[in-house]
Amino acid sequence: MRRPAAALSLGQKKRRAVAAALAGRPEALFLDEPCAGLDWPGAKAMLADLARLKKSGIIVALVTHEPKLVENLVDDWLLLKQGGDFLFGPDLSDHFEEFGVRPF
């Protein structure tokens, strides 16, 4: 059944946007808060999609304020702080709070 884009749920719209971005066969996908506004089933579906993309070799870079949601996708973290301070590395969970990120 075909429906206009305006009739899609937020989760369906986000997944559609990811699919559209993948149509050009990119090497990397950059997402801003991919699970924001999604209910738990929608967030799980999005995370499963992102895990499959990562496994296929596509670089998945995303912005989130919910590190617990994406911890299984992450190889490296980049923490940014107002004023230009940043940290980059594989395990930065001890620094989340000082950078304004909700800790695990």
N, C-alpha and C positions, 0 to 999 in steps of 0.2 A: 504494500500500500504506500503510495507516494503522499508525502505531506509537505507543505511549505516549510521552509527553514524556521519561520517564526513560530511554528507549532511544536518544534522540537523542545525537549527538556534541556536544561543547562548541561547536563552530562552528555547528552546526545550532540549538542552544539560543540562542546569541547572536543569530543572524539572525532566529529566531522572536521573540525579545524586541523587536528593532527593528521587525519587522513589526507586532507587537501595539501598540507605541507609536505607530506611524504610522496605526493604524486610526482614531484620533481626529482625524486631519488637523491635526497640530500645526504651528505656524509655526517651531518650533525643537526640536531633539533634543539632549539632553545625555547624553553617554556617558562612563563611567569605564573606561579601559583596554579599548577595544573589541577589541583584538587579543591581549590577554593570554591565554596558554594555547592559542593557536591554532597549528597547523602553518602552513607557508608558503602552501600552497594556500588554507587557510581564511582566513588574514590577507589574502591578495590579494582573495579574494571579498568580505570585509568592507569593505576599502578601496574596491573598485569600487562596492559598494552605497552607501557614504558619498559618493563622488564624484558618483554619479547623484542622490542626494538634494540635495546642494549645488547641482548644476546646475539642479535643478528649482525652486530658490528657498528650500528649507528651510535654516534656519540650523543648522549642525552645530557644536556645541561639545563638546570632549572633553578628557579628562585622559589624559596619557600620560607615560611615562618613556622612550619611544622616539620622539623627534622625527623621526628619519630616515624612519620608516614613514609619517608623516602630512604631511611637508613639502609635498607637492603639493596637499594639501587646505587648507592654512593661508593665511588672509589676514592674520591678526594673531595674535601670541603673547601670552599672559599668563603670566609667570613668577612663582611665589610662593615665598617663603622663610620658614622658621620665624622668628618674631619680627615678622612683618608687612611685611617688605620685599617690594616687587613691581616689576615692569617690564611695560609694555604697549606693543606696537608691531609693525610688520610684519617687521622683521628684527632679531632679538635673539640670533642664533646665537653671537655673540661673548660672550654673557653666560651661556650654558647652564651651563658648569662651575661658575661662582660660585654658581649657584642649584641645584646638585646634579643637573643634567640631563646625561645622556650627550651629548657633542657629536657633531656630524655626523662 
